[in-house]
Amino acid sequence: MFDDLSSSALRVSVAGLAARQNAIADNIANIETPGYKARKVNFEDALRGAVERGDSPSSVAPSTDTSLEPTRLNGSNVNLDEETLSHIDTTMRYQLTLRALDSKYGMLRDAIKGA
């Protein structure tokens, strides 16, 4: 009941988006750290591929890559504008995904209650 395709995909999305939020926070916190390379979290393509192949979405884990963007004079490649926009986008996606999960579980709750 809780391991259907959509529930699994939504849970993987929440985990991936949370990992991305943590990476963004680390990137911003280290913007002035000499030699720091920004991290990028990816999971959407792997999740999409798993769903298209009929594999369980729960097998998908977020991957973290190091940004290859050009560096500033101190060797850091964190771009505050890019991180800010990514934070806003990720936060909106996270909230939407949580609402979808809440709605799904709300329907199950109503069905159990017989409402």
A tleap script that builds the chain and sets N, CA, C and O, in Angstrom:
source leaprc.protein.ff14SB
mol = sequence {
  NMET PHE ASP ASP LEU SER SER SER ALA LEU
  ARG VAL SER VAL ALA GLY LEU ALA ALA ARG
  GLN ASN ALA ILE ALA ASP ASN ILE ALA ASN
  ILE GLU THR PRO GLY TYR LYS ALA ARG LYS
  VAL ASN PHE GLU ASP ALA LEU ARG GLY ALA
  VAL GLU ARG GLY ASP SER PRO SER SER VAL
  ALA PRO SER THR ASP THR SER LEU GLU PRO
  THR ARG LEU ASN GLY SER ASN VAL ASN LEU
  ASP GLU GLU THR LEU SER HIE ILE ASP THR
  THR MET ARG TYR GLN LEU THR LEU ARG ALA
  LEU ASP SER LYS TYR GLY MET LEU ARG ASP
  ALA ILE LYS GLY CALA
}
set mol.1.N position { 0.826 -1.195 0.000 }
set mol.1.CA position { 0.000 0.000 0.000 }
set mol.1.C position { 0.871 1.259 0.000 }
set mol.1.O position { 0.579 2.223 -0.708 }
set mol.2.N position { 1.949 1.243 0.806 }
set mol.2.CA position { 2.817 2.417 0.875 }
set mol.2.C position { 4.027 2.293 -0.033 }
set mol.2.O position { 4.845 3.210 -0.109 }
set mol.3.N position { 4.146 1.157 -0.727 }
set mol.3.CA position { 5.278 0.944 -1.617 }
set mol.3.C position { 4.879 0.981 -3.085 }
set mol.3.O position { 5.575 0.423 -3.934 }
set mol.4.N position { 3.764 1.634 -3.387 }
set mol.4.CA position { 3.380 1.755 -4.784 }
set mol.4.C position { 4.340 2.699 -5.493 }
set mol.4.O position { 5.124 3.406 -4.859 }
set mol.5.N position { 4.266 2.696 -6.797 }
set mol.5.CA position { 5.204 3.463 -7.623 }
set mol.5.C position { 5.243 4.941 -7.251 }
set mol.5.O position { 6.323 5.507 -7.077 }
set mol.6.N position { 4.076 5.570 -7.127 }
set mol.6.CA position { 4.064 7.012 -6.865 }
set mol.6.C position { 4.581 7.347 -5.471 }
set mol.6.O position { 5.303 8.330 -5.301 }
set mol.7.N position { 4.221 6.545 -4.471 }
set mol.7.CA position { 4.722 6.801 -3.112 }
set mol.7.C position { 6.234 6.652 -3.057 }
set mol.7.O position { 6.922 7.478 -2.458 }
set mol.8.N position { 6.750 5.600 -3.680 }
set mol.8.CA position { 8.198 5.385 -3.690 }
set mol.8.C position { 8.911 6.524 -4.403 }
set mol.8.O position { 9.931 7.022 -3.928 }
set mol.9.N position { 8.369 6.932 -5.546 }
set mol.9.CA position { 8.990 8.021 -6.306 }
set mol.9.C position { 8.969 9.326 -5.510 }
set mol.9.O position { 9.939 10.084 -5.531 }
set mol.10.N position { 7.885 9.581 -4.821 }
set mol.10.CA position { 7.802 10.799 -4.019 }
set mol.10.C position { 8.779 10.763 -2.854 }
set mol.10.O position { 9.398 11.780 -2.542 }
set mol.11.N position { 8.931 9.617 -2.206 }
set mol.11.CA position { 9.888 9.509 -1.094 }
set mol.11.C position { 11.323 9.691 -1.584 }
set mol.11.O position { 12.124 10.344 -0.915 }
set mol.12.N position { 11.656 9.124 -2.740 }
set mol.12.CA position { 12.989 9.306 -3.306 }
set mol.12.C position { 13.206 10.783 -3.651 }
set mol.12.O position { 14.295 11.319 -3.447 }
set mol.13.N position { 12.175 11.426 -4.168 }
set mol.13.CA position { 12.272 12.849 -4.504 }
set mol.13.C position { 12.535 13.692 -3.265 }
set mol.13.O position { 13.371 14.595 -3.292 }
set mol.14.N position { 11.827 13.402 -2.184 }
set mol.14.CA position { 12.036 14.152 -0.936 }
set mol.14.C position { 13.480 13.976 -0.461 }
set mol.14.O position { 14.128 14.947 -0.071 }
set mol.15.N position { 13.979 12.746 -0.492 }
set mol.15.CA position { 15.363 12.488 -0.059 }
set mol.15.C position { 16.365 13.204 -0.957 }
set mol.15.O position { 17.330 13.789 -0.464 }
set mol.16.N position { 16.148 13.163 -2.265 }
set mol.16.CA position { 17.048 13.831 -3.198 }
set mol.16.C position { 17.029 15.338 -3.044 }
set mol.16.O position { 18.076 15.983 -3.079 }
set mol.17.N position { 15.844 15.902 -2.873 }
set mol.17.CA position { 15.734 17.349 -2.698 }
set mol.17.C position { 16.333 17.794 -1.368 }
set mol.17.O position { 16.931 18.868 -1.289 }
set mol.18.N position { 16.182 16.987 -0.329 }
set mol.18.CA position { 16.796 17.311 0.961 }
set mol.18.C position { 18.319 17.282 0.845 }
set mol.18.O position { 19.002 18.143 1.398 }
set mol.19.N position { 18.848 16.293 0.127 }
set mol.19.CA position { 20.297 16.228 -0.092 }
set mol.19.C position { 20.772 17.446 -0.874 }
set mol.19.O position { 21.839 17.992 -0.591 }
set mol.20.N position { 19.981 17.874 -1.860 }
set mol.20.CA position { 20.347 19.058 -2.639 }
set mol.20.C position { 20.333 20.306 -1.756 }
set mol.20.O position { 21.220 21.152 -1.870 }
set mol.21.N position { 19.342 20.427 -0.883 }
set mol.21.CA position { 19.293 21.585 0.017 }
set mol.21.C position { 20.530 21.623 0.912 }
set mol.21.O position { 21.088 22.693 1.154 }
set mol.22.N position { 20.959 20.467 1.402 }
set mol.22.CA position { 22.166 20.412 2.230 }
set mol.22.C position { 23.406 20.813 1.441 }
set mol.22.O position { 24.264 21.533 1.950 }
set mol.23.N position { 23.501 20.349 0.203 }
set mol.23.CA position { 24.649 20.700 -0.639 }
set mol.23.C position { 24.672 22.200 -0.919 }
set mol.23.O position { 25.735 22.821 -0.882 }
set mol.24.N position { 23.521 22.779 -1.195 }
set mol.24.CA position { 23.439 24.222 -1.449 }
set mol.24.C position { 23.877 24.998 -0.209 }
set mol.24.O position { 24.629 25.967 -0.311 }
set mol.25.N position { 23.403 24.567 0.961 }
set mol.25.CA position { 23.791 25.236 2.210 }
set mol.25.C position { 25.301 25.144 2.426 }
set mol.25.O position { 25.936 26.120 2.826 }
set mol.26.N position { 25.873 23.968 2.161 }
set mol.26.CA position { 27.331 23.812 2.285 }
set mol.26.C position { 28.061 24.706 1.289 }
set mol.26.O position { 29.067 25.331 1.624 }
set mol.27.N position { 27.547 24.761 0.065 }
set mol.27.CA position { 28.182 25.595 -0.960 }
set mol.27.C position { 28.202 27.064 -0.534 }
set mol.27.O position { 29.232 27.732 -0.628 }
set mol.28.N position { 27.067 27.551 -0.071 }
set mol.28.CA position { 26.984 28.957 0.338 }
set mol.28.C position { 27.868 29.213 1.556 }
set mol.28.O position { 28.532 30.246 1.636 }
set mol.29.N position { 27.878 28.278 2.500 }
set mol.29.CA position { 28.697 28.441 3.703 }
set mol.29.C position { 30.190 28.484 3.368 }
set mol.29.O position { 30.974 29.096 4.092 }
set mol.30.N position { 30.575 27.837 2.278 }
set mol.30.CA position { 31.993 27.759 1.910 }
set mol.30.C position { 32.364 28.655 0.737 }
set mol.30.O position { 33.385 28.434 0.087 }
set mol.31.N position { 31.553 29.651 0.465 }
set mol.31.CA position { 31.779 30.497 -0.709 }
set mol.31.C position { 33.152 31.176 -0.679 }
set mol.31.O position { 33.750 31.400 -1.731 }
set mol.32.N position { 33.650 31.501 0.502 }
set mol.32.CA position { 34.948 32.170 0.621 }
set mol.32.C position { 36.072 31.213 1.013 }
set mol.32.O position { 37.195 31.654 1.260 }
set mol.33.N position { 35.790 29.916 1.073 }
set mol.33.CA position { 36.814 28.943 1.430 }
set mol.33.C position { 37.731 28.725 0.229 }
set mol.33.O position { 37.265 28.286 -0.822 }
set mol.34.N position { 39.008 29.019 0.359 }
set mol.34.CA position { 39.927 28.842 -0.778 }
set mol.34.C position { 39.929 27.394 -1.274 }
set mol.34.O position { 40.065 26.455 -0.490 }
set mol.35.N position { 39.778 27.236 -2.569 }
set mol.35.CA position { 39.839 25.924 -3.196 }
set mol.35.C position { 38.578 25.091 -3.093 }
set mol.35.O position { 38.547 23.966 -3.592 }
set mol.36.N position { 37.531 25.614 -2.456 }
set mol.36.CA position { 36.293 24.836 -2.313 }
set mol.36.C position { 35.609 24.697 -3.669 }
set mol.36.O position { 35.463 25.670 -4.408 }
set mol.37.N position { 35.198 23.489 -3.979 }
set mol.37.CA position { 34.466 23.211 -5.220 }
set mol.37.C position { 33.013 22.922 -4.870 }
set mol.37.O position { 32.727 22.072 -4.027 }
set mol.38.N position { 32.107 23.624 -5.514 }
set mol.38.CA position { 30.678 23.459 -5.256 }
set mol.38.C position { 30.233 22.035 -5.574 }
set mol.38.O position { 30.746 21.393 -6.490 }
set mol.39.N position { 29.262 21.559 -4.790 }
set mol.39.CA position { 28.694 20.232 -5.010 }
set mol.39.C position { 27.308 20.370 -5.638 }
set mol.39.O position { 26.560 21.300 -5.337 }
set mol.40.N position { 26.993 19.441 -6.501 }
set mol.40.CA position { 25.693 19.406 -7.172 }
set mol.40.C position { 25.082 18.026 -6.940 }
set mol.40.O position { 25.758 17.012 -7.112 }
set mol.41.N position { 23.815 17.983 -6.554 }
set mol.41.CA position { 23.126 16.719 -6.295 }
set mol.41.C position { 22.186 16.429 -7.456 }
set mol.41.O position { 21.408 17.284 -7.879 }
set mol.42.N position { 22.276 15.203 -7.960 }
set mol.42.CA position { 21.436 14.773 -9.078 }
set mol.42.C position { 20.702 13.492 -8.706 }
set mol.42.O position { 21.273 12.594 -8.086 }
set mol.43.N position { 19.449 13.418 -9.085 }
set mol.43.CA position { 18.684 12.193 -8.893 }
set mol.43.C position { 17.533 12.080 -9.880 }
set mol.43.O position { 17.010 10.986 -10.093 }
set mol.44.N position { 17.132 13.186 -10.482 }
set mol.44.CA position { 15.943 13.188 -11.334 }
set mol.44.C position { 16.067 12.248 -12.531 }
set mol.44.O position { 15.132 11.504 -12.826 }
set mol.45.N position { 17.204 12.271 -13.223 }
set mol.45.CA position { 17.368 11.408 -14.399 }
set mol.45.C position { 17.348 9.936 -14.011 }
set mol.45.O position { 16.750 9.116 -14.707 }
set mol.46.N position { 18.000 9.600 -12.899 }
set mol.46.CA position { 18.012 8.207 -12.442 }
set mol.46.C position { 16.605 7.771 -12.022 }
set mol.46.O position { 16.196 6.643 -12.299 }
set mol.47.N position { 15.879 8.649 -11.367 }
set mol.47.CA position { 14.509 8.336 -10.945 }
set mol.47.C position { 13.606 8.149 -12.159 }
set mol.47.O position { 12.828 7.197 -12.223 }
set mol.48.N position { 13.714 9.062 -13.119 }
set mol.48.CA position { 12.923 8.961 -14.350 }
set mol.48.C position { 13.239 7.650 -15.075 }
set mol.48.O position { 12.331 6.960 -15.539 }
set mol.49.N position { 14.517 7.313 -15.170 }
set mol.49.CA position { 14.922 6.083 -15.832 }
set mol.49.C position { 14.380 4.849 -15.138 }
set mol.49.O position { 13.933 3.912 -15.799 }
set mol.50.N position { 14.414 4.837 -13.809 }
set mol.50.CA position { 13.900 3.694 -13.054 }
set mol.50.C position { 12.406 3.515 -13.292 }
set mol.50.O position { 11.930 2.394 -13.475 }
set mol.51.N position { 11.677 4.613 -13.288 }
set mol.51.CA position { 10.220 4.544 -13.513 }
set mol.51.C position { 9.936 4.064 -14.932 }
set mol.51.O position { 9.052 3.232 -15.136 }
set mol.52.N position { 10.669 4.576 -15.908 }
set mol.52.CA position { 10.450 4.180 -17.303 }
set mol.52.C position { 10.772 2.704 -17.542 }
set mol.52.O position { 10.116 2.046 -18.350 }
set mol.53.N position { 11.780 2.186 -16.840 }
set mol.53.CA position { 12.161 0.777 -16.990 }
set mol.53.C position { 11.283 -0.146 -16.170 }
set mol.53.O position { 11.343 -1.365 -16.332 }
set mol.54.N position { 10.466 0.419 -15.288 }
set mol.54.CA position { 9.636 -0.392 -14.421 }
set mol.54.C position { 10.363 -0.866 -13.175 }
set mol.54.O position { 9.859 -1.725 -12.451 }
set mol.55.N position { 11.553 -0.311 -12.916 }
set mol.55.CA position { 12.302 -0.659 -11.711 }
set mol.55.C position { 11.710 0.081 -10.516 }
set mol.55.O position { 10.981 1.061 -10.672 }
set mol.56.N position { 12.029 -0.393 -9.354 }
set mol.56.CA position { 11.555 0.255 -8.138 }
set mol.56.C position { 12.268 1.591 -7.949 }
set mol.56.O position { 13.498 1.640 -7.976 }
set mol.57.N position { 11.523 2.664 -7.760 }
set mol.57.CA position { 12.165 3.956 -7.515 }
set mol.57.C position { 12.995 3.960 -6.232 }
set mol.57.O position { 13.930 4.749 -6.098 }
set mol.58.N position { 12.658 3.084 -5.297 }
set mol.58.CA position { 13.400 3.070 -4.031 }
set mol.58.C position { 14.859 2.649 -4.207 }
set mol.58.O position { 15.667 2.820 -3.295 }
set mol.59.N position { 15.199 2.103 -5.371 }
set mol.59.CA position { 16.588 1.724 -5.637 }
set mol.59.C position { 17.443 2.922 -6.055 }
set mol.59.O position { 18.663 2.803 -6.162 }
set mol.60.N position { 16.817 4.060 -6.289 }
set mol.60.CA position { 17.527 5.263 -6.741 }
set mol.60.C position { 18.048 6.040 -5.538 }
set mol.60.O position { 17.314 6.304 -4.585 }
set mol.61.N position { 19.314 6.395 -5.597 }
set mol.61.CA position { 19.922 7.220 -4.551 }
set mol.61.C position { 20.491 8.476 -5.206 }
set mol.61.O position { 20.991 8.420 -6.329 }
set mol.62.N position { 20.416 9.607 -4.506 }
set mol.62.CA position { 20.993 10.827 -5.062 }
set mol.62.C position { 22.504 10.685 -5.229 }
set mol.62.O position { 23.174 10.064 -4.404 }
set mol.63.N position { 23.024 11.261 -6.294 }
set mol.63.CA position { 24.468 11.271 -6.496 }
set mol.63.C position { 24.965 12.711 -6.357 }
set mol.63.O position { 24.268 13.664 -6.705 }
set mol.64.N position { 26.167 12.839 -5.848 }
set mol.64.CA position { 26.759 14.161 -5.649 }
set mol.64.C position { 27.978 14.293 -6.542 }
set mol.64.O position { 28.890 13.468 -6.497 }
set mol.65.N position { 27.982 15.335 -7.351 }
set mol.65.CA position { 29.097 15.616 -8.244 }
set mol.65.C position { 29.743 16.931 -7.836 }
set mol.65.O position { 29.113 17.779 -7.203 }
set mol.66.N position { 30.982 17.084 -8.200 }
set mol.66.CA position { 31.691 18.336 -7.977 }
set mol.66.C position { 31.524 19.209 -9.209 }
set mol.66.O position { 31.702 18.750 -10.338 }
set mol.67.N position { 31.183 20.459 -8.984 }
set mol.67.CA position { 30.975 21.393 -10.084 }
set mol.67.C position { 32.281 21.642 -10.831 }
set mol.67.O position { 33.348 21.753 -10.227 }
set mol.68.N position { 32.177 21.724 -12.139 }
set mol.68.CA position { 33.347 22.002 -12.976 }
set mol.68.C position { 33.358 23.447 -13.466 }
set mol.68.O position { 34.095 23.796 -14.388 }
set mol.69.N position { 32.535 24.278 -12.840 }
set mol.69.CA position { 32.478 25.691 -13.209 }
set mol.69.C position { 33.836 26.348 -12.968 }
set mol.69.O position { 34.613 25.887 -12.133 }
set mol.70.N position { 34.116 27.417 -13.695 }
set mol.70.CA position { 35.394 28.125 -13.490 }
set mol.70.C position { 35.510 28.648 -12.061 }
set mol.70.O position { 34.509 28.937 -11.406 }
set mol.71.N position { 36.730 28.761 -11.602 }
set mol.71.CA position { 36.967 29.220 -10.232 }
set mol.71.C position { 37.270 30.708 -10.191 }
set mol.71.O position { 37.657 31.326 -11.183 }
set mol.72.N position { 37.075 31.256 -8.993 }
set mol.72.CA position { 37.456 32.641 -8.747 }
set mol.72.C position { 38.925 32.671 -8.347 }
set mol.72.O position { 39.580 31.629 -8.343 }
set mol.73.N position { 39.443 33.815 -8.018 }
set mol.73.CA position { 40.865 33.963 -7.685 }
set mol.73.C position { 41.292 33.087 -6.511 }
set mol.73.O position { 42.430 32.619 -6.476 }
set mol.74.N position { 40.394 32.858 -5.547 }
set mol.74.CA position { 40.769 32.052 -4.383 }
set mol.74.C position { 40.603 30.546 -4.636 }
set mol.74.O position { 40.839 29.740 -3.736 }
set mol.75.N position { 40.200 30.167 -5.851 }
set mol.75.CA position { 40.057 28.761 -6.197 }
set mol.75.C position { 38.675 28.186 -5.942 }
set mol.75.O position { 38.405 27.043 -6.311 }
set mol.76.N position { 37.798 28.957 -5.317 }
set mol.76.CA position { 36.427 28.516 -5.075 }
set mol.76.C position { 35.599 28.738 -6.341 }
set mol.76.O position { 35.807 29.715 -7.061 }
set mol.77.N position { 34.670 27.837 -6.605 }
set mol.77.CA position { 33.824 28.030 -7.783 }
set mol.77.C position { 32.347 28.157 -7.426 }
set mol.77.O position { 31.485 27.887 -8.262 }
set mol.78.N position { 32.049 28.561 -6.203 }
set mol.78.CA position { 30.665 28.755 -5.778 }
set mol.78.C position { 30.148 30.069 -6.377 }
set mol.78.O position { 30.762 31.124 -6.221 }
set mol.79.N position { 29.017 29.977 -7.056 }
set mol.79.CA position { 28.373 31.143 -7.649 }
set mol.79.C position { 27.135 31.451 -6.812 }
set mol.79.O position { 26.167 30.692 -6.850 }
set mol.80.N position { 27.148 32.536 -6.066 }
set mol.80.CA position { 26.060 32.857 -5.148 }
set mol.80.C position { 24.724 33.013 -5.872 }
set mol.80.O position { 23.696 32.557 -5.371 }
set mol.81.N position { 24.726 33.648 -7.040 }
set mol.81.CA position { 23.477 33.816 -7.795 }
set mol.81.C position { 22.890 32.460 -8.179 }
set mol.81.O position { 21.690 32.231 -8.029 }
set mol.82.N position { 23.736 31.571 -8.670 }
set mol.82.CA position { 23.279 30.237 -9.068 }
set mol.82.C position { 22.774 29.448 -7.857 }
set mol.82.O position { 21.750 28.769 -7.937 }
set mol.83.N position { 23.482 29.539 -6.756 }
set mol.83.CA position { 23.082 28.813 -5.542 }
set mol.83.C position { 21.766 29.354 -4.994 }
set mol.83.O position { 20.928 28.585 -4.523 }
set mol.84.N position { 21.580 30.653 -5.050 }
set mol.84.CA position { 20.336 31.257 -4.563 }
set mol.84.C position { 19.155 30.797 -5.398 }
set mol.84.O position { 18.117 30.423 -4.852 }
set mol.85.N position { 19.301 30.822 -6.725 }
set mol.85.CA position { 18.219 30.365 -7.601 }
set mol.85.C position { 17.951 28.874 -7.416 }
set mol.85.O position { 16.799 28.441 -7.421 }
set mol.86.N position { 18.999 28.103 -7.255 }
set mol.86.CA position { 18.838 26.668 -7.036 }
set mol.86.C position { 18.138 26.405 -5.704 }
set mol.86.O position { 17.321 25.491 -5.600 }
set mol.87.N position { 18.455 27.196 -4.703 }
set mol.87.CA position { 17.800 27.055 -3.396 }
set mol.87.C position { 16.296 27.326 -3.512 }
set mol.87.O position { 15.481 26.579 -2.971 }
set mol.88.N position { 15.945 28.381 -4.209 }
set mol.88.CA position { 14.519 28.722 -4.381 }
set mol.88.C position { 13.802 27.610 -5.140 }
set mol.88.O position { 12.725 27.174 -4.734 }
set mol.89.N position { 14.393 27.154 -6.232 }
set mol.89.CA position { 13.793 26.086 -7.035 }
set mol.89.C position { 13.647 24.803 -6.218 }
set mol.89.O position { 12.598 24.159 -6.252 }
set mol.90.N position { 14.682 24.439 -5.495 }
set mol.90.CA position { 14.656 23.207 -4.703 }
set mol.90.C position { 13.624 23.298 -3.583 }
set mol.90.O position { 12.910 22.331 -3.317 }
set mol.91.N position { 13.543 24.440 -2.934 }
set mol.91.CA position { 12.563 24.623 -1.861 }
set mol.91.C position { 11.149 24.493 -2.396 }
set mol.91.O position { 10.306 23.860 -1.759 }
set mol.92.N position { 10.873 25.076 -3.547 }
set mol.92.CA position { 9.535 24.979 -4.134 }
set mol.92.C position { 9.207 23.538 -4.520 }
set mol.92.O position { 8.091 23.074 -4.287 }
set mol.93.N position { 10.162 22.831 -5.104 }
set mol.93.CA position { 9.957 21.426 -5.466 }
set mol.93.C position { 9.745 20.564 -4.217 }
set mol.93.O position { 8.901 19.668 -4.209 }
set mol.94.N position { 10.507 20.840 -3.182 }
set mol.94.CA position { 10.403 20.096 -1.934 }
set mol.94.C position { 8.999 20.276 -1.337 }
set mol.94.O position { 8.362 19.301 -0.937 }
set mol.95.N position { 8.530 21.510 -1.279 }
set mol.95.CA position { 7.206 21.789 -0.729 }
set mol.95.C position { 6.113 21.116 -1.561 }
set mol.95.O position { 5.170 20.554 -1.004 }
set mol.96.N position { 6.232 21.169 -2.872 }
set mol.96.CA position { 5.256 20.532 -3.753 }
set mol.96.C position { 5.245 19.017 -3.548 }
set mol.96.O position { 4.180 18.401 -3.509 }
set mol.97.N position { 6.414 18.429 -3.419 }
set mol.97.CA position { 6.509 16.984 -3.215 }
set mol.97.C position { 5.903 16.587 -1.871 }
set mol.97.O position { 5.203 15.579 -1.779 }
set mol.98.N position { 6.169 17.369 -0.838 }
set mol.98.CA position { 5.559 17.085 0.463 }
set mol.98.C position { 4.040 17.202 0.405 }
set mol.98.O position { 3.335 16.404 1.023 }
set mol.99.N position { 3.537 18.175 -0.319 }
set mol.99.CA position { 2.081 18.312 -0.476 }
set mol.99.C position { 1.494 17.110 -1.200 }
set mol.99.O position { 0.416 16.633 -0.846 }
set mol.100.N position { 2.194 16.623 -2.206 }
set mol.100.CA position { 1.716 15.451 -2.939 }
set mol.100.C position { 1.674 14.231 -2.018 }
set mol.100.O position { 0.702 13.476 -2.037 }
set mol.101.N position { 2.715 14.034 -1.216 }
set mol.101.CA position { 2.728 12.925 -0.259 }
set mol.101.C position { 1.613 13.077 0.768 }
set mol.101.O position { 0.927 12.107 1.091 }
set mol.102.N position { 1.432 14.283 1.279 }
set mol.102.CA position { 0.383 14.542 2.256 }
set mol.102.C position { -0.991 14.240 1.666 }
set mol.102.O position { -1.843 13.646 2.328 }
set mol.103.N position { -1.196 14.645 0.439 }
set mol.103.CA position { -2.475 14.388 -0.230 }
set mol.103.C position { -2.700 12.893 -0.416 }
set mol.103.O position { -3.796 12.388 -0.174 }
set mol.104.N position { -1.661 12.194 -0.847 }
set mol.104.CA position { -1.762 10.745 -1.064 }
set mol.104.C position { -2.101 10.037 0.236 }
set mol.104.O position { -2.995 9.192 0.270 }
set mol.105.N position { -1.390 10.378 1.312 }
set mol.105.CA position { -1.657 9.738 2.593 }
set mol.105.C position { -3.000 10.192 3.162 }
set mol.105.O position { -3.651 9.437 3.884 }
set mol.106.N position { -3.410 11.391 2.852 }
set mol.106.CA position { -4.736 11.867 3.276 }
set mol.106.C position { -5.840 11.047 2.634 }
set mol.106.O position { -6.833 10.722 3.285 }
set mol.107.N position { -5.674 10.710 1.356 }
set mol.107.CA position { -6.679 9.867 0.688 }
set mol.107.C position { -6.720 8.479 1.316 }
set mol.107.O position { -7.794 7.905 1.499 }
set mol.108.N position { -5.554 7.944 1.645 }
set mol.108.CA position { -5.512 6.629 2.305 }
set mol.108.C position { -6.170 6.697 3.679 }
set mol.108.O position { -6.913 5.792 4.059 }
set mol.109.N position { -5.901 7.757 4.417 }
set mol.109.CA position { -6.494 7.942 5.728 }
set mol.109.C position { -8.022 8.006 5.626 }
set mol.109.O position { -8.731 7.396 6.426 }
set mol.110.N position { -8.518 8.752 4.633 }
set mol.110.CA position { -9.967 8.853 4.432 }
set mol.110.C position { -10.576 7.509 4.055 }
set mol.110.O position { -11.670 7.165 4.502 }
set mol.111.N position { -9.858 6.753 3.227 }
set mol.111.CA position { -10.358 5.445 2.812 }
set mol.111.C position { -10.415 4.491 4.013 }
set mol.111.O position { -11.348 3.695 4.128 }
set mol.112.N position { -9.432 4.568 4.893 }
set mol.112.CA position { -9.414 3.713 6.071 }
set mol.112.C position { -10.536 4.074 7.030 }
set mol.112.O position { -11.175 3.200 7.617 }
set mol.113.N position { -10.771 5.394 7.184 }
set mol.113.CA position { -11.836 5.866 8.058 }
set mol.113.C position { -13.217 5.545 7.499 }
set mol.113.O position { -14.196 5.440 8.238 }
set mol.114.N position { -13.274 5.391 6.178 }
set mol.114.CA position { -14.564 5.166 5.532 }
set mol.114.C position { -15.306 6.455 5.252 }
set mol.114.O position { -16.525 6.462 5.075 }
set mol.115.N position { -14.559 7.543 5.213 }
set mol.115.CA position { -15.188 8.853 4.991 }
set mol.115.C position { -15.488 9.091 3.539 }
set mol.115.O position { -16.017 10.143 3.182 }
savepdb mol mol.pdb
quit
